[in-house]
Amino acid sequence: MLWVEDLHWLDPASEAALEMLTERLLAPESAGSRALLLATTRPEYRPAWSARVERLSLAPLAAQDSSTLLDDWLGSDPALAPLRARIEASARGNPLFVEEIVRSLVERGVLRGERGAYAPAAPVEEIALPETVQAVLASRIDRLSPRDKEVLQAAAVVGRDMPTELLRVVVDLPGADLAASLERLATAELLAPAGPPAECAFRHPLTQEVAYRTQLLDRRRRTHGAVARALLTIHGSAAPTQAALLAHHFEEAGEPLEAARWHEHAGRRVARSDPADGVRHCRRVTQLLAVLPESRETLVLELTSRIARLEIGRIAGIEERESQGLFEEARAVAERLGDPRGHAFLLTSYGRLCGLAGDVAQYLACAERAAELAEGFDDAALAFEMHVVLAHAQLAVGRLEPALAIAARALAELARLVGLREAVGPSTAPAFCRIWWALASAYLGNAAEAQAGLEALLADEKHGGLEALCGTHGFLCEVLRLRGDLAGALAHGRRAAELAEERGSPFSRVEAAAFLGAAELTAGDVATATRTLETALALARARRAALWYEPRILATLADAKRAAGDRPGARALLAEARESVERGLGWRLSACDVELARVRLLASEPVPDRTAIESALESVEALATELGADPYRRSAARERARLAT
């Protein structure tokens, strides 16, 4: 059983994770699972999946239950009967309202005694009752001592859960004085009872809301600024781990430039784990900078936040019009800055995005221009990053020998130049350079070397990055399939698919499924392969992610349809695939996959068209020879041999 309280307080990343979990639980394949998800939320919060689950509304307390609650708090003194009736009428079944009204009356001194045995200390008809629970809480906060009120209001700005050290720095009190104040606030049940030693929390979210909203705007802003600077002091060099929190506090403090800096940090930091939140942070950078005078720093933030959005689009999908608009805006900013380095990174981000959407020629053009710009700098790390991208682009257009040579040179430079590995830092470029070298090797006919290279990469714990790990397993699936090791291919393909699901990236999910589906089909599991490939195709098209695999997926899916006896379905899929290839879209080697699938379909017809089969085989052989793609030459030869028997 999973229990989640207060869904309306979820941060975007947790909300996305819960949505993914509910989708999994609601999927047909989970029908027999023994899992129960219970969640509580305010009525106005309606997640997208709420219509598909059972909703239980928590009704107000019935009259008898309200009376029982008042017995527990007030007692049974007959003199309190008129007051009880007024409280019941005001609270209308809200138990929090009942509790807070009684606490407020005790603090005001109009009730005497103890819980469960109170008596009026003033004529009950003269006792005024607030109209809302917020008003009750506000009056209770107003009656606090100046120090306790200051601590509570500062705590409200910090958040619902507060590290006590952060609160101490903000209110600038000695530890003992702060501890005493927190104890008094907990005794008053405004804060929760003491929990972990280094943390405290509000007893109820509404208490925090009231303590926050009743402060004057200038005071709130000053406190937000104090919280942000306290976070910087406490976390020091690790402050980027708090980027989203810093952005929030600086924005609420009315410091747009600082807020933009930290939103940009936050956007890049969460881009892979929570793409939607990454986009939100980057868009906020643009909105905040719009009110500031232009400077070099604002232009740099304009550029980097747009590059980050393009990178997020590559991972999670983005509309073509939006990506082109971002590119044009960012290019204009780079030109105003006179920043060839930023321009190079922009080109690689946009180029990869174009390539993954199917336009591999544009990818190569961008990568070549970025490499030219990098060569104008005395910056080995920049040159390395740009050459890794160029190797990938060469692979995409089928230039296997240049791709292998560029990747090999980049890896040699990484090993030869002192300090280059440190300068590259935590980048995934070294791992991907090894992957591109291995993939080029495999398609050039050196699958054993490619397998050894990818297995060494998996064994190297320092290669890091879930994206690189997912890609390594996915490409090992492909290499092992080419070598005929179907058990190994399936194991790595399934691991790639698991990692892609964990990562939540549409691109990684499509890529892993493209390789796994091919391995499943080669192993003879037609039904599973069909499900894998159809899911990948739908996701790629819906999210415009990894569309350069579309012709290959269509071809493999056509093979699966043919194997299942659905020749009309296979013909329709191959017609789509051939149209994409003719338009120059997709990974260049996919043209071989498409024509080989066409050969097998034509050969399965009751009366095979020998002329069309020969034309398709010649097309595969010509392209494989042009590109040096040995596995495809061998596949064409196997098809010829099979047709000759």
N, C-alpha and C positions, 0 to 999 in steps of 0.2 A: 504494500500500500504506500502511495506517495501522498503527502499532505503539503499543500502550499497555501499559506495564509496571505491575505491582503494583496491579491493580484494587482490592484490598482496602484500599488507602490513599486511594481517591478521596474527595473531599469531595462533599456532596450535590448541589451544582450540576453538577459534572463528571459525576457518576453519572447525573443526569437527562439531560444533554446526550448522553452515550454511549448511553443507552437510546433516545433519539430517533433517533440516528444508526443504531443497529442495526435499529430498526423500519423505517427508510427502506431500508436495505440488504436487509432480508428481505422487503420488500413485493414482490408479483408484478411490478410495473412495473420493478423494478430487476434482474429476472432476467438481463438481458443486459449488465449493467454490468461493467466490468473493474476492480472494486475488491476488495481483500482486507484484512480486518481481522484483525490478530494481537494477542492480549492474553495477559498472564500474570497469574496470581493464585494465592493459597494455596487448597488444596483445599476448605477450609470456607466460602469465599466463593462464593455461588451467585446471580448476578444473575438477574432474572426471565427474561431472554432466553437464558440459558445452555443450556436444554434444546433450543433450536432451532438450535444451532450445533454444529460438530464439536469435541469435547473431546479433547485429547491429554494424558495424564497423564505427568508426568516421573518415571520410576521411579528408585529409588536406584541408585547406581553398582554395576555388576557387580563381582564379586571382582577380575577382571583390571584393571578401570578403577581400583578403589581402590588396587590394588597399584602401578599406574603413577603415580597421584597421590602416593603415599607415596615412590616412587622420586624424584620431582621435589622433594619437600620434605626427606626424610630422607637419601636416598642409599642406597647398597647395602652399608654396613658390616654384616658378618654378626653382630656383637655386638648389633645392634639388632633382629634377627629376632624375639625374644620380644616386644619392645615393639611392633613393627609389628603383630604378630598381635593384641595387646590393643587397639591403636588401631582396627584394622579391626573388631573385635568390638564396641567401644563406639560407633563412628561409624555402623555399619550402613548404609554407602553414602551418608552425608550429607557432601558435600565441604566444606561450611562447618565442620562439626565437626572434620574431619581437619585443616584449615588452622589452626583456632583452638587445637586441642590442641597442635600442634607449636609455634605461637607461644608458648603458655603454658609449655611445657617449656623453651624457650629462655630466656624471661624469668626462669624459676625457677632457671636455671643448671644444670639436670640434663642438658642437651645442650650440647656445645661444637662449634665449627666454623662453617660457613656453610651456607646453603640448598643442598641437594643433596649435602652432604658432612659431615653431622653424625656425631658419635661420642658414646657415653654418657660423662657426667662423674660418674656414680654407678652403682652396681649396678642394672641394669634391673629386677630383681625388686622393688626397693625404691621404684621410681618410681610414685607414686599418680596415677591418672587420674580426672578428674571424670566424673560419670555423664551429664551433659547438656551441650549446647552453651551453655545459659544459665549453668550453673555454671562453665564454662571462662571465659566472658566476665566473669562476676562476679569471679573470682579475678584475672583480668588487670587489671580496673579497680581492685581493692583494692591492687594492687602499684604503682599510679601514685604519683608524688609528690603531696603534698597540693594544690599549686597546680594541677597538670594534672588531678587527680581533680575538684577543684572546678569547673574550666572545663568538663570533659566532662559532669558532672552538670547544670550550669547549661544547657549546650547541649541536653541531653536534654529539659529542661523547655521551652526555647524551641521545639523542634520538630526534625524530621528535617533541614530546610534552614534555615540560620541566617544572617541578616544579621550580619556581624561587628561592625558598630557597635552593634547592639542587644545582642549578647553582651558587648561591652566595657562598656557602661553597667551591665548586670546584675552582672557580676563585679567591676566597679570596679577595673580594671587599666589601666595605661598601654598605649597601642597597641603599643609594641614588645614588652612583656612578654606581652601576649595573643598576638601573632603568633608569638613563640617557642614558647609553649605549644601553639598550634594546629599548628605544624610538628612538634613532638614527637609529638603525638597522631596526625598523619597518617603519620609515620614508623612508628609502632606499628600502623598500619593499622586504627585505631579510627575515625578520620575519613577521608574520601575525600581523594585528592590535591587540591591547591589548584585551584579552578575559577575562576569570576569573582572579580575582586579583592575585591568587597564581600561575598562569601558563602562559607560553608563548609557541609559536609554530612557526615552519618554514612556510613561505608562500607557499612553494612548496617543495615536497619531493626531487626534483632534487637539490635544493639549499643545503639541508642537505647532500646529497651524495657528492656533489662537495666540500663542506666545510670539510667533513670528509676525503675524499680520497686525498686531496691536502696537508694534514699534513704529516710530516715525521713519520715513524713507531715508533721511540722512543718517540716522543711527544705524539702520540696517546696512546701508552701503558701507559705512565705516567698519562695521563688524565683519561684513563679507571680505573687505580688503584685509582686515587683521587676520582672518582665518586663512586666506590665501598665502599671506606672508609667513604665517606660522607653519603652514604646510611646507613651504620652501625651506624654512629654517630646520624643521624636524627631519625632513627627508634628504636634504642636501643633494648630492649627485644622483640620488635615486628619485628625484622629484618627477621625472617623466613618467614614472609608474602611476602618478596621481594626476596625469594630464587632464583628464575629463573633469575631475573635481576642481582643479585649479582654474580651468576655463570657466566653469560655472561660477565660482566665487569672484573671479575678476570681472566677469560680465555683470553680475549682480552688484558689484562695487562701483560700476560705472567707469571701468577702465578698459575701453574697447581694444586698444592695441595689445595690452597684456592678454586679454581674453582671446584675441585672434591668434596670438602666438601659441597659446596652449590648446585651442581648438585644433589648430593645424597639427600639433604634436599628437593629440588624441586621435584625430582622423587617421593619421598614418599608423598609429599604434594598434588600433582596433580593426584596421582595414581587412585583415584576413580572418579574424575571429568573428567579427560582426560587421559585414560590409555595409548594411543599411545604416548603422550608427556611424560608421566611418564617413559615409556620404553626408550625413546630417552635420557632423562636425565641420567638414570641409565647406559645405554650403554656408555655414554660420560664419566662417572666416570671411567670405565674400560680403556677406551682409554687414558685418562689423566694420570692415575696411571702407565700405561705401560712405561712412560718415567722417572719415579721417582725411586730412590732406595727404596728397601723394608724397611718398618718400622712397628711398631705395629699399628700406625694410618692408614697407607695405607692398611694393612691387614684387619683392622676393616671395612674400606670403601669398600674393595673388597667383604667382607662378606655381609654387610648390603645392598649394592646395588643389589647383586644377590638375596637376600631374597626378596627385594622389587619387583624385576622382577617376581619372582615366585608368589607373592601376586597379582600383576597386571594380570598375566596369569590366576589366579583363577577367577578374575572378568571378564576379557575380552576374555579369551581363549588363548591357547598356544599349539604349536605342542609338542607331547610327547618327541621327540628326543631333542628338545631345552630345555624342562623342566628338563629332566634327565641330560643333560650336565651341566646346571646351578647348579643342586643339587650336582653333583660330584665335580665340581669346588669349590663350596661353602663349601662342607664338608672337602675338603683338606685344605682350608684356615682356617676353624674352628679348625682343628687338629693342624695346625702350630701355631695358636694363643693359643692353650690350653684353649679354651673358651667354657665350657659346656653350659653356658647360651645361647650364640649365636647358638650353635649346637642345643639346644632345640627349639629355634624359627625357625631355618632352618627346622628341622624335622616336625614341625607343618605346616609350609607353604607348604612344599613339600607333606606331607601326605594329607592335605586338597585338594591339586591340584590332587593327584592321586584318591582320593575318588570322587571328582566331575567329574573326567573323567571316573568313573565307577568302579575303583579298590578299593572297600571299605576295603578289607582285608589289603591292603598295608597302607591305611589310619590308621586303628587301630594299626598296628604294629608301625608306626611312632609316633602316639599319645602316646602309652604306653611307648615307649622309651623316649620321651620328658618328660613325667610325672616323670619317674625314675630320669632323669637328674635334674629336678627341685627340687626333694626331697633332693638332695645333697646340696642344698643351704639354707641358712637362709634368704629366700626371699619370704615372703607370697604373694606378688603381682605376682611374677613369677609362684609360685605354683598354684595360682588361675587361671591365664591365661591358664596354661597347662591342668588343670582339666576341664575347660570349653571345650577345644578342645577334651579332652578324652571323655567327656559326649556325644559330637556330634558324635565322631567316633563310640561309642558304639551304639548309635541310628542307625547309618548307617548300621551296621552289624546286627541289629535287637535285640540287647541285651537291652531290654527295662528296666528291673529292675535295672541292673547296671547303665544304663544311668541316670535313675531317682535318684538313690542313690548318684551318683557322683555330679550331678547338685545340689541336695538338700544340700549336705555337703558343697559344694563351696559357696552356697548362705548363709548358716549358718555362715561360716567363715567370709564372707564379712560383715555380721551384727555384729559378735562377736568381731573381732579383731580391736582394736583402730588404726585408721590411714590407714587401708587397702584400703578403698574406695578412699582416697586421693592418696595413692600410685599407685593405678590402673589408676588414672587420667582420661583422656578423652576416654579411650579404650571403645569399644562397647562390651567387654566381659561380663560385668554384665547384659546388656540387652539380649544378646544371651544366657547366662546361664538360664535366666528366660524363654526364648523361648524353650530351649531344655527340661527344666523341664516340661513345659506345654505340649509339644508335646509327651514326654514319657508318661505323665499322660493320655493324650487323647487316645493313642494307648493301654494303659493298662486298659481302660474302664472308666476312670474318666474324661469324656469330660466336665462335668459341672465345675469341678475345673480348668481344662485347659482353658476353656473360661474365667472364672473369672480372672485367672492369666494374660492372654493376654490382656484382656480389661483394667486391672490395669496398665499394661505396657504402653498401649496407652495413658492412662490418665496421666502418669508420664512424664511431659515435659522434665525431666532431662535425660531420657534414651538416647536421642540424636542419631544422625547418620541416614542418609537416608537409608542405607542398613538395619539397624535394624528395622526401621519403615516399610520399604517395606516387610521385613520378617514377622513382627508381623501381618500385614494385610493379607499376604498370608496364614500364618498358622491358623489365625482365620477363613479364608475361609474354610480351611480343617476341622477344629474342628466343625464349625457350620454345614457343610455338613454332617459330621458324626452324628450330633445331629438332623438332619432333618430340620434345620432352613435355607431353601434355599434362602429366601429373604436376610437374613443377610449374608449368604455365598457369594452370588453374589455381594452384596455391598462391602464387604471387598476384594473380589477377583478383582473387577474392580479397587478399590483404589490401590491395590498392583500393578496391571498392569500399572496404571497411573504413580505411583512413579518409577516403573522400567523403563518406557520410559523416564521419567525426568532424571533419574540417568544415562541412556544410557548404563547400564551394560548388556551384553548378558546373564550372569548367572542369574541376577535378573529377566530379561524378561522371560527366560525359566521357572524359578521356579514359578513365578506368573501365567504364562499361564498354567502350569501343574495343579495347584489347581483350577484356574478359569474355565478351560475347563471341568474338572470333575464336577464342580458345575453346569455349563451350561447344560451338558448332563443329569445330575440327574434331572434338572428342565425341561427337555424335549425339549430344544432348540438344536436340533441335528445339524442343519446347522451352527449355530454360534460356537458351541463346536468344530465341525470339523475344521473350519477355525482357531480357536484359537490354537488347538493342532497341526495342520499341520505346522503352522507358527513356533511354539515352537520347533517342531522336526527338521525342516530345519535349524533353527538358532543354535540349540544345536550341530548338526552335522557339520555345516559350521565353527563354532567358537570353537568346542571342549569345550563347556561350559555346565556345569550342566548335563553332560551325565549320571550321576547316576539316573536321572529321566527318562532316555530313555525307559527302560522296562515298567514303569508305563504309560508314554505317549502313547507308542505303544498299550498297553492293552486298555486304555481308548479310543483311536482312533479306535481300532478294534470294541469296543462296539458301537461307533458312526456309523461306516460303517455298522455294522449288523442292527442297528436301521433304517438306511436309505435303507435297502434291498440289500446292497452290500456284500453278504457273501464271495465271492472270495477275495475281498479286505480285509475283516476282517481276513480271514484265513492267507493271506500273512503277515499281520501285526503281528498276534499272533505267526507265525513261527519265525519271527525275534525276538520277545520278549522272546520266550522260549529259543532260542539259546543264547541270552544274559544272561538269568538267569542261564542256564546250565554252562556257562563259569564263573559264579560267579561275574558277573558285575551288578552294580546298587544297589540301596537301597534294603536291604534284604526283606523288607515287600512288595516290588514290585512283588515278586514271587506269593504272594496271589492275587494281582490285576490281574496278568496274568492268573492264573488258574481259577479265578472267571469269567473272560471274556471268557475263553475257555468253561466253563460250559454253559454260556448263548448262545454262538455260537452253540455248539453241540445240545443244546435243541431246537434251532430254525431250525435245519435241517428237511427236510420232513420226514426222518426216523431217529430219534435221536438214537445215539449209547449209550445205557444205561450203558454199561460197562465202556466206556471212561468217561462218565459223573460222574459215581460213583468214578472212580479213581481220577479224578480231584478234586472232593469235598473232598475225603479223604486226598489228598495232602494238600489242604487249611487247613483243620481241624487239621492235624498233625503239620503243620508249625505254625499255629496260637496258638495251645496249647503249643508248644515248646517255642515260643517267648512270650507267655502271651498276645497276641494281640487280645483283646476282640472284637473290632469292626469287625474283620475278621471272628471270630467264629460266631458272630451273622449274618454276611452276608451269610456265608455258610448255616446256619440254615434257613435263609429266602429262599435261593435257593432250599433247600430240600423241604420246605413247598410248594413253588410255583410249583415244579415238581410233587408233590404228588397230586395236585388238578386236 
